[in-house]
Amino acid sequence: MGNQELNDLRKQVEDVNLRLLELINERGRLVQEIGRVKETQGVNRFDPVRERDMLNIIKEYNDGPFENATVEHIFKEIFKAGLDLQQENHQKALLVSRKKQPENTIVTLKGETIGDGKPHFVFGPCAVESYEQVAEVAKAVRAKGLKLLRGGAYKPRTSPYDFQGLGLEGLKILKQIADEFDLAVISEIVTPTDIEKAVEYIDVIQIGARNMQNFELLKAAGAINKPVLLKRGLAATIDEFINAAEYIMSQGNGQIILCERGIRTYERATRNTLDITAVPILKQETHLPVFVDVTHSTGRRDLLLPAAKAALAIGADGVMAEVHPDPAVALSDAAQQMDIQQFDKFYQELLASQPVRV
């Protein structure tokens, strides 16, 4: 009889569980409908006074065995879950999100289809210093059958006394190199007013880490018909990074490449800390291609190759790294750029690590 009585009681508990589930879901549907009505009336979705009134009524009718504090805690969680439902209904799916567009965005540059599941590469000097310097790197890039070249014409630097780039003259050099070597060039633009001039000279507008939340710049980049490479800010969360991309796409430009370039942490062994897991998160949450800048994330030549291998292994659409004919005399980031010989070895070993060359 003891076992039968226990089984009967357990069955009653299971029945109550299902009734509770039914009632909680019924309440959730009512709360959703209330949220829709409130939205049409333009009133706040959360009413703390009403929540307190409901809790008081519940406690008034509570006849145990649970104490009022326990009952209040349980119902506060139910109320919170209902509020979350209202907020989910209110929030629009971001244009950059997988919910809005399940298929991958493909960005096409000089025959490169970025986002197609194959690895792509961007190499070039940190800063454009002269035609000869960029041409030597472009020759090495083109010899490998690659089509994407980076180079900084405008250089936002931590110190105001460091080399700030050649500006418009640097863009003109990049344009000349692009035409001569049949390359697509990527360069950072730092102010909205410069974007209009820049589109005449470069193929991809880069928005750097320090400008990731320069919202006027993001909107200006969204208003043009040029691909944008958006780098993650030094201390930006992934959510902030995604919303920065949304600023661009909300203006009509969906040709966006996200670039993880390391974030600032307490660790000093590397220039920044490469958040490698950001890659699959961004690939899951958005439909945009994702690159990894191994130069700025590590700041160390000896870590470029393993970081690049890790980036491709975890699903990045591409890798960006810096190359300079003579890094020792580079005007910026001398310690982290590869020379041509190191670049040749880096690229050869990186390709050899891939299952299939594509």
Sine and cosine of phi, psi and omega as CSV:
sin_phi,cos_phi,sin_psi,cos_psi,sin_omega,cos_omega
0.00,0.00,-0.58,0.81,-0.02,-1.00
-0.86,0.51,-0.72,0.70,-0.01,-1.00
-0.91,0.41,-0.65,0.76,0.00,-1.00
-0.90,0.44,-0.66,0.75,0.02,-1.00
-0.90,0.44,-0.67,0.75,0.03,-1.00
-0.89,0.45,-0.69,0.72,0.01,-1.00
-0.89,0.45,-0.63,0.78,0.02,-1.00
-0.90,0.44,-0.68,0.73,0.02,-1.00
-0.90,0.44,-0.66,0.75,0.04,-1.00
-0.88,0.47,-0.63,0.78,0.01,-1.00
-0.91,0.41,-0.62,0.78,0.04,-1.00
-0.90,0.44,-0.66,0.75,0.04,-1.00
-0.88,0.47,-0.68,0.73,0.02,-1.00
-0.88,0.47,-0.64,0.77,0.04,-1.00
-0.90,0.44,-0.67,0.74,0.04,-1.00
-0.89,0.45,-0.65,0.76,0.04,-1.00
-0.82,0.58,-0.72,0.70,-0.04,-1.00
-0.93,0.36,-0.59,0.81,0.05,-1.00
-0.92,0.38,-0.66,0.75,0.06,-1.00
-0.87,0.49,-0.70,0.71,0.02,-1.00
-0.85,0.52,-0.71,0.70,0.01,-1.00
-0.88,0.48,-0.68,0.73,-0.01,-1.00
-0.93,0.36,-0.64,0.77,0.02,-1.00
-0.90,0.44,-0.68,0.73,0.03,-1.00
-0.92,0.39,-0.61,0.80,0.07,-1.00
-0.88,0.47,-0.67,0.75,0.05,-1.00
-0.89,0.45,-0.65,0.76,0.02,-1.00
-0.87,0.49,-0.66,0.75,0.01,-1.00
-0.91,0.41,-0.62,0.78,0.05,-1.00
-0.91,0.43,-0.67,0.74,0.02,-1.00
-0.89,0.46,-0.65,0.76,0.06,-1.00
-0.86,0.50,-0.68,0.73,-0.01,-1.00
-0.92,0.40,-0.65,0.76,0.08,-1.00
-0.86,0.52,-0.67,0.74,0.02,-1.00
-0.87,0.50,-0.65,0.76,0.01,-1.00
-0.91,0.41,-0.66,0.75,0.01,-1.00
-0.90,0.43,-0.71,0.71,0.01,-1.00
-0.87,0.50,-0.63,0.77,-0.03,-1.00
-0.90,0.44,-0.64,0.77,0.03,-1.00
-0.91,0.40,-0.46,0.89,0.02,-1.00
-1.00,0.04,-0.16,0.99,0.02,-1.00
0.95,0.32,0.52,0.86,0.00,-1.00
-0.95,-0.30,0.28,-0.96,0.01,-1.00
-0.89,0.45,0.59,-0.81,-0.03,-1.00
-0.99,0.14,-0.33,0.94,-0.03,-1.00
-0.93,-0.36,0.80,-0.60,-0.02,-1.00
-0.83,-0.55,1.00,-0.06,-0.08,-1.00
-0.90,0.44,-0.51,0.86,0.01,-1.00
-0.91,0.42,-0.71,0.71,0.02,-1.00
-0.90,0.43,-0.62,0.78,0.02,-1.00
-0.88,0.48,-0.67,0.75,0.02,-1.00
-0.91,0.42,-0.64,0.77,0.03,-1.00
-0.88,0.47,-0.67,0.74,-0.01,-1.00
-0.91,0.41,-0.65,0.76,0.02,-1.00
-0.90,0.43,-0.62,0.78,0.01,-1.00
-0.90,0.43,-0.66,0.75,0.03,-1.00
-0.90,0.44,-0.69,0.73,-0.01,-1.00
-0.87,0.49,-0.70,0.71,0.00,-1.00
-0.92,0.38,-0.55,0.84,0.03,-1.00
-0.89,0.46,-0.57,0.82,-0.03,-1.00
-1.00,-0.08,0.01,1.00,0.00,-1.00
-0.96,0.27,0.87,-0.50,0.04,-1.00
-0.90,-0.44,0.44,0.90,0.10,-1.00
0.99,0.11,0.07,-1.00,0.17,0.99
-0.99,0.16,-0.17,0.99,-0.02,-1.00
-0.97,0.26,0.63,-0.78,0.08,-1.00
-0.95,0.30,0.35,-0.94,-0.03,-1.00
-0.84,0.54,-0.63,0.78,-0.02,-1.00
-0.88,0.48,-0.64,0.76,0.01,-1.00
-0.92,0.38,-0.71,0.71,0.02,-1.00
-0.88,0.48,-0.68,0.73,0.01,-1.00
-0.88,0.47,-0.67,0.74,0.02,-1.00
-0.87,0.49,-0.71,0.70,-0.02,-1.00
-0.88,0.48,-0.72,0.70,-0.06,-1.00
-0.96,0.29,-0.49,0.87,0.09,-1.00
-0.89,0.46,-0.63,0.78,0.05,-1.00
-0.91,0.41,-0.63,0.78,0.04,-1.00
-0.91,0.42,-0.68,0.74,0.02,-1.00
-0.89,0.47,-0.68,0.74,-0.01,-1.00
-0.89,0.46,-0.66,0.75,0.02,-1.00
-0.89,0.46,-0.61,0.79,0.04,-1.00
-0.92,0.40,-0.65,0.76,0.04,-1.00
-0.89,0.45,-0.64,0.77,0.04,-1.00
-0.87,0.49,-0.64,0.77,0.04,-1.00
-0.87,0.49,-0.69,0.72,0.02,-1.00
-0.88,0.48,-0.67,0.75,-0.02,-1.00
-0.92,0.38,-0.61,0.79,0.04,-1.00
-0.89,0.46,-0.63,0.78,0.02,-1.00
-0.93,0.37,-0.57,0.82,-0.06,-1.00
-0.97,0.25,-0.58,0.81,-0.08,-1.00
-0.96,0.28,0.78,-0.62,0.07,-1.00
-0.99,0.16,0.57,-0.82,0.08,-1.00
-0.91,0.42,0.73,-0.68,0.01,-1.00
-0.89,0.45,0.55,-0.84,0.02,-1.00
-0.88,0.47,-0.50,0.87,-0.03,-1.00
-0.99,0.10,-0.08,1.00,-0.15,-0.99
-0.99,0.12,0.39,-0.92,0.08,-1.00
-0.90,0.43,-0.48,0.88,0.03,-1.00
-0.90,0.44,-0.58,0.81,-0.02,-1.00
-0.99,0.17,-0.62,0.79,-0.02,-1.00
-0.62,-0.79,0.98,-0.21,-0.04,-1.00
-0.92,0.40,-0.55,0.84,-0.07,-1.00
-0.99,0.12,0.44,-0.90,-0.02,-1.00
-0.92,0.38,0.64,-0.77,0.19,-0.98
-0.97,0.24,0.71,-0.71,0.05,-1.00
-0.93,-0.37,0.82,-0.57,0.06,-1.00
-0.96,-0.28,0.85,-0.52,-0.07,-1.00
-0.97,-0.23,0.80,-0.60,0.00,-1.00
-0.65,-0.76,0.91,-0.41,0.05,-1.00
0.77,0.64,0.66,0.75,0.00,-1.00
1.00,0.06,-0.18,0.98,0.07,-1.00
-0.99,0.14,0.81,-0.58,0.02,-1.00
-0.96,-0.28,1.00,0.00,-0.11,-0.99
-0.98,0.19,0.80,-0.60,-0.08,-1.00
0.96,-0.28,0.12,0.99,-0.05,-1.00
-1.00,0.00,0.13,0.99,-0.01,-1.00
1.00,-0.04,-0.10,1.00,0.03,-1.00
-0.97,-0.26,0.51,-0.86,-0.02,-1.00
-0.96,0.27,0.62,-0.78,0.04,-1.00
-0.78,-0.63,0.33,-0.94,-0.16,-0.99
-0.69,-0.73,0.62,-0.78,0.08,-1.00
-0.81,-0.59,0.87,-0.50,0.01,-1.00
-0.78,-0.63,0.40,-0.92,0.06,-1.00
0.38,-0.92,0.12,-0.99,-0.05,-1.00
-0.95,0.31,0.42,-0.91,0.09,-1.00
-0.85,0.53,-0.77,0.64,-0.03,-1.00
-0.78,-0.62,0.58,-0.81,0.14,-0.99
-0.97,0.25,0.88,-0.47,-0.03,-1.00
-0.94,-0.34,-0.53,0.85,0.02,-1.00
-0.27,-0.96,0.27,-0.96,0.07,-1.00
-0.87,0.48,-0.71,0.70,-0.08,-1.00
-0.88,0.47,-0.67,0.74,-0.02,-1.00
-0.88,0.47,-0.75,0.66,-0.04,-1.00
-0.94,0.35,-0.60,0.80,-0.02,-1.00
-0.89,0.45,-0.62,0.79,0.01,-1.00
-0.91,0.42,-0.64,0.77,0.05,-1.00
-0.94,0.35,-0.66,0.75,0.00,-1.00
-0.86,0.50,-0.63,0.78,0.03,-1.00
-0.88,0.47,-0.67,0.74,0.01,-1.00
-0.93,0.37,-0.61,0.79,0.04,-1.00
-0.92,0.40,-0.73,0.69,-0.05,-1.00
-0.92,0.39,-0.54,0.84,0.00,-1.00
-0.90,0.44,-0.37,0.93,0.00,-1.00
-1.00,-0.04,0.06,1.00,-0.01,-1.00
0.98,0.18,0.25,0.97,-0.02,-1.00
-1.00,0.01,0.36,-0.93,-0.11,-0.99
-0.84,-0.55,-0.09,1.00,-0.13,-0.99
-0.90,-0.43,0.80,-0.59,-0.05,-1.00
-0.80,-0.60,0.74,-0.68,0.07,-1.00
-0.96,-0.29,0.42,-0.91,0.08,-1.00
-0.11,-0.99,0.73,-0.69,-0.06,-1.00
-1.00,-0.01,0.85,-0.53,0.10,-1.00
-0.99,-0.12,-0.59,0.81,0.10,-0.99
-0.92,-0.39,0.82,-0.57,-0.13,-0.99
-0.85,-0.53,1.00,-0.09,0.12,-0.99
-0.93,0.36,0.86,-0.51,-0.10,-0.99
-0.87,-0.48,0.42,-0.91,0.01,-1.00
-0.88,0.47,-0.69,0.72,0.02,-1.00
-0.99,-0.11,0.71,-0.71,0.04,-1.00
-0.93,0.37,-0.18,0.98,-0.04,-1.00
-0.99,-0.11,-0.11,0.99,0.04,-1.00
-0.98,0.19,0.31,-0.95,-0.01,-1.00
-0.85,0.53,0.82,-0.58,-0.09,-1.00
-0.98,-0.21,0.07,1.00,0.01,-1.00
0.99,-0.12,0.24,-0.97,-0.04,-1.00
-1.00,0.03,-0.10,0.99,0.02,-1.00
0.92,0.40,-0.70,-0.71,-0.06,-1.00
-0.85,0.53,-0.60,0.80,0.03,-1.00
-0.88,0.48,-0.62,0.79,0.06,-1.00
-0.90,0.44,-0.64,0.77,0.04,-1.00
-0.90,0.44,-0.62,0.78,0.02,-1.00
-0.91,0.42,-0.63,0.78,0.06,-1.00
-0.89,0.45,-0.69,0.72,0.02,-1.00
-0.88,0.48,-0.65,0.76,0.03,-1.00
-0.89,0.46,-0.69,0.72,0.02,-1.00
-0.89,0.46,-0.69,0.72,0.02,-1.00
-0.89,0.45,-0.69,0.73,-0.01,-1.00
-0.86,0.51,-0.68,0.74,-0.01,-1.00
-0.93,0.36,-0.67,0.74,-0.07,-1.00
-0.95,0.33,-0.60,0.80,-0.09,-1.00
-0.96,-0.29,0.08,1.00,-0.01,-1.00
0.82,0.57,0.82,0.58,-0.01,-1.00
-0.88,-0.48,0.38,-0.93,0.20,-0.98
-0.99,-0.15,0.78,-0.63,-0.09,-1.00
-0.95,-0.32,0.60,-0.80,-0.04,-1.00
-0.86,-0.50,0.77,-0.64,0.01,-1.00
-0.51,-0.86,0.53,-0.85,-0.05,-1.00
-0.99,0.17,0.68,-0.73,0.11,-0.99
-0.89,-0.46,0.68,-0.73,-0.18,-0.98
-0.93,-0.38,-0.23,0.97,0.03,-1.00
-0.73,-0.68,0.53,-0.85,0.01,-1.00
-0.85,0.53,-0.58,0.81,-0.05,-1.00
-0.92,0.38,-0.41,0.91,-0.02,-1.00
-0.99,0.13,-0.29,0.96,-0.06,-1.00
-0.89,0.45,-0.67,0.74,-0.04,-1.00
-0.86,0.51,-0.63,0.78,0.05,-1.00
-0.96,0.29,-0.62,0.78,-0.12,-0.99
-0.90,0.43,-0.55,0.83,-0.08,-1.00
-0.89,0.46,-0.32,0.95,0.03,-1.00
-0.97,0.25,-0.34,0.94,-0.17,-0.99
-0.90,-0.44,-0.45,0.89,-0.10,-0.99
-0.83,-0.56,0.31,-0.95,-0.07,-1.00
-0.99,-0.12,-0.43,0.90,0.00,-1.00
-0.72,-0.70,0.79,-0.62,0.10,-1.00
-1.00,0.09,0.85,-0.52,0.10,-1.00
-0.99,-0.13,0.73,-0.68,0.15,-0.99
-0.94,-0.34,0.90,-0.45,-0.15,-0.99
-0.98,0.19,0.13,-0.99,-0.07,-1.00
-0.84,0.54,-0.65,0.76,-0.05,-1.00
-0.95,0.33,-0.26,0.97,-0.02,-1.00
-0.92,-0.38,0.21,0.98,-0.07,-1.00
-0.85,0.52,-0.51,0.86,0.04,-1.00
-0.92,-0.39,0.49,0.87,0.19,-0.98
-1.00,0.09,1.00,0.02,-0.24,-0.97
-0.91,0.40,-0.53,0.85,0.05,-1.00
-0.93,0.37,-0.59,0.81,0.07,-1.00
-0.92,0.39,-0.66,0.75,0.04,-1.00
-0.87,0.49,-0.70,0.72,-0.01,-1.00
-0.92,0.40,-0.62,0.79,0.03,-1.00
-0.90,0.43,-0.64,0.77,0.05,-1.00
-0.92,0.39,-0.52,0.85,0.02,-1.00
-0.96,0.29,-0.30,0.96,-0.05,-1.00
-1.00,-0.01,-0.04,1.00,-0.01,-1.00
-0.95,-0.31,0.28,-0.96,0.01,-1.00
-0.98,-0.22,0.87,0.49,0.04,-1.00
-0.67,-0.74,0.60,-0.80,0.10,-1.00
-0.86,0.51,0.51,-0.86,0.00,-1.00
-0.82,-0.58,0.77,-0.63,0.14,-0.99
-0.98,-0.21,0.92,-0.40,-0.08,-1.00
-0.97,-0.26,0.86,-0.50,0.02,-1.00
-1.00,-0.05,0.56,-0.83,0.02,-1.00
-0.95,0.30,0.65,-0.76,0.01,-1.00
-0.91,0.41,0.36,-0.93,-0.08,-1.00
-0.86,0.52,-0.55,0.83,-0.05,-1.00
-0.78,-0.63,0.45,0.89,-0.06,-1.00
-1.00,0.08,0.67,-0.74,0.16,-0.99
-0.96,0.28,0.27,-0.96,0.04,-1.00
-0.89,0.46,-0.61,0.79,0.02,-1.00
-0.89,0.46,-0.66,0.75,0.04,-1.00
-0.91,0.41,-0.62,0.79,0.03,-1.00
-0.88,0.47,-0.73,0.68,0.00,-1.00
-0.89,0.46,-0.65,0.76,-0.01,-1.00
-0.94,0.34,-0.48,0.88,0.10,-0.99
-0.90,0.44,-0.66,0.75,0.07,-1.00
-0.90,0.43,-0.57,0.82,0.03,-1.00
-0.89,0.46,-0.59,0.81,0.06,-1.00
-0.84,0.55,-0.67,0.74,0.00,-1.00
-0.92,0.39,-0.77,0.64,-0.08,-1.00
-0.93,0.37,-0.52,0.86,-0.01,-1.00
-0.90,0.43,-0.32,0.95,0.04,-1.00
-1.00,0.00,-0.04,1.00,0.09,-1.00
0.92,-0.40,-0.14,0.99,-0.03,-1.00
-0.98,-0.18,0.95,-0.32,0.00,-1.00
-0.99,-0.14,0.08,1.00,-0.02,-1.00
-1.00,0.05,0.98,0.20,-0.12,-0.99
-0.84,-0.54,0.72,-0.70,0.15,-0.99
-0.91,-0.42,0.83,-0.56,0.07,-1.00
-1.00,0.08,0.56,-0.83,-0.01,-1.00
-0.70,-0.72,0.92,-0.39,0.13,-0.99
-0.98,0.19,0.80,-0.60,-0.06,-1.00
-0.74,-0.68,0.36,0.93,0.02,-1.00
1.00,-0.01,0.52,-0.85,0.02,-1.00
-0.85,-0.52,0.30,-0.95,-0.04,-1.00
-0.99,0.10,0.81,-0.58,0.08,-1.00
-0.74,-0.68,-0.13,-0.99,0.03,-1.00
-0.97,0.25,-0.22,0.97,-0.06,-1.00
-0.96,0.29,0.75,-0.67,-0.02,-1.00
-0.92,-0.38,0.02,1.00,0.00,-1.00
-0.92,0.38,-0.44,0.90,0.06,-1.00
-0.83,-0.56,0.29,-0.96,-0.02,-1.00
-0.87,0.48,-0.70,0.71,0.13,-0.99
-0.70,-0.71,-0.01,-1.00,0.05,-1.00
-0.95,-0.32,0.90,-0.43,-0.02,-1.00
-0.94,0.35,0.90,-0.43,0.03,-1.00
-1.00,0.04,0.99,0.15,-0.14,-0.99
-0.91,0.41,-0.50,0.86,-0.01,-1.00
-0.96,0.29,-0.18,0.98,0.10,-1.00
-0.88,0.47,-0.49,0.87,-0.05,-1.00
-0.88,0.48,-0.85,0.53,0.00,-1.00
-0.91,0.41,-0.51,0.86,0.05,-1.00
-0.90,0.44,-0.73,0.69,0.02,-1.00
-0.90,0.43,-0.59,0.81,0.02,-1.00
-0.93,0.37,-0.55,0.83,0.02,-1.00
-0.98,0.21,-0.64,0.77,-0.10,-0.99
-0.99,0.13,-0.47,0.88,-0.03,-1.00
-0.82,-0.58,0.20,-0.98,0.05,-1.00
-0.97,-0.23,0.21,0.98,-0.08,-1.00
-1.00,-0.01,0.53,-0.85,0.11,-0.99
-0.91,0.41,0.49,-0.87,-0.08,-1.00
-0.79,-0.61,0.82,-0.58,0.08,-1.00
-0.96,-0.28,0.28,-0.96,0.14,-0.99
-0.80,-0.60,0.82,-0.57,0.09,-1.00
-1.00,0.00,0.97,-0.23,-0.07,-1.00
-0.99,0.16,-0.30,0.95,-0.01,-1.00
-0.96,0.28,-0.81,0.59,-0.05,-1.00
-0.97,0.26,-0.42,0.91,0.01,-1.00
-0.96,0.29,-0.61,0.79,-0.04,-1.00
-0.99,-0.16,-0.65,0.76,-0.06,-1.00
0.93,0.36,0.26,0.96,-0.06,-1.00
-0.67,-0.74,0.80,-0.60,0.00,-1.00
-0.87,0.48,-0.57,0.82,-0.07,-1.00
-0.95,0.31,-0.19,0.98,0.00,-1.00
-0.96,-0.28,-0.05,1.00,-0.07,-1.00
-0.88,0.47,-0.72,0.69,-0.07,-1.00
-0.92,0.39,-0.78,0.63,0.02,-1.00
-0.88,0.47,-0.56,0.83,0.03,-1.00
-0.92,0.38,-0.63,0.77,0.02,-1.00
-0.92,0.40,-0.66,0.75,0.06,-1.00
-0.87,0.49,-0.69,0.72,0.00,-1.00
-0.89,0.45,-0.65,0.76,-0.01,-1.00
-0.88,0.47,-0.72,0.69,-0.01,-1.00
-0.94,0.34,-0.60,0.80,-0.02,-1.00
-0.90,0.43,-0.53,0.85,-0.07,-1.00
-1.00,-0.01,-0.02,1.00,0.16,-0.99
0.92,-0.40,0.19,0.98,0.03,-1.00
-0.90,0.44,0.55,-0.84,0.03,-1.00
-0.99,0.16,-0.28,0.96,-0.02,-1.00
-0.17,-0.99,0.19,-0.98,-0.01,-1.00
-0.79,-0.62,0.66,-0.75,0.09,-1.00
-0.88,-0.47,0.70,-0.72,0.04,-1.00
-0.49,-0.87,0.37,-0.93,-0.09,-1.00
-0.98,-0.19,0.64,-0.77,-0.02,-1.00
-0.72,-0.70,0.70,-0.72,-0.03,-1.00
-0.65,-0.76,0.64,-0.77,0.00,-1.00
-0.85,0.53,-0.57,0.82,-0.02,-1.00
-0.55,-0.83,0.99,0.13,-0.09,-1.00
-0.82,0.57,-0.48,0.88,-0.06,-1.00
-0.87,0.49,-0.47,0.88,-0.02,-1.00
-0.94,-0.34,0.21,0.98,0.02,-1.00
-0.88,0.48,0.57,-0.82,-0.02,-1.00
-0.99,0.16,-0.16,0.99,0.06,-1.00
-0.43,-0.90,0.56,-0.83,0.09,-1.00
0.79,0.61,0.71,0.70,-0.06,-1.00
-0.88,0.47,-0.61,0.80,-0.13,-0.99
-0.95,0.30,-0.28,0.96,-0.13,-0.99
-0.92,-0.38,-0.05,1.00,-0.02,-1.00
-1.00,-0.03,0.56,-0.83,0.07,-1.00
-1.00,0.06,0.54,-0.84,0.20,-0.98
-1.00,0.09,0.01,-1.00,-0.11,-0.99
-0.89,0.45,-0.68,0.73,0.00,-1.00
-0.90,0.43,-0.68,0.73,0.04,-1.00
-0.90,0.43,-0.61,0.79,0.05,-1.00
-0.88,0.47,-0.71,0.70,0.02,-1.00
-0.85,0.53,-0.72,0.69,-0.02,-1.00
-0.92,0.39,-0.68,0.73,0.02,-1.00
-0.84,0.55,-0.77,0.64,-0.08,-1.00
-0.92,0.38,-0.64,0.77,0.01,-1.00
-0.88,0.47,-0.72,0.69,-0.02,-1.00
-0.94,0.33,-0.55,0.84,0.03,-1.00
-0.91,0.40,-0.69,0.72,0.03,-1.00
-0.91,0.41,-0.63,0.78,-0.01,-1.00
-0.90,0.44,-0.43,0.90,-0.01,-1.00
-0.98,0.19,-0.23,0.97,-0.03,-1.00
-0.99,0.11,0.58,-0.81,-0.01,-1.00
-0.85,0.53,-0.66,0.75,0.00,-1.00
-0.64,-0.76,0.69,-0.73,0.07,-1.00
-0.97,0.22,0.79,-0.61,-0.05,-1.00
-0.77,-0.63,0.00,0.00,0.00,0.00
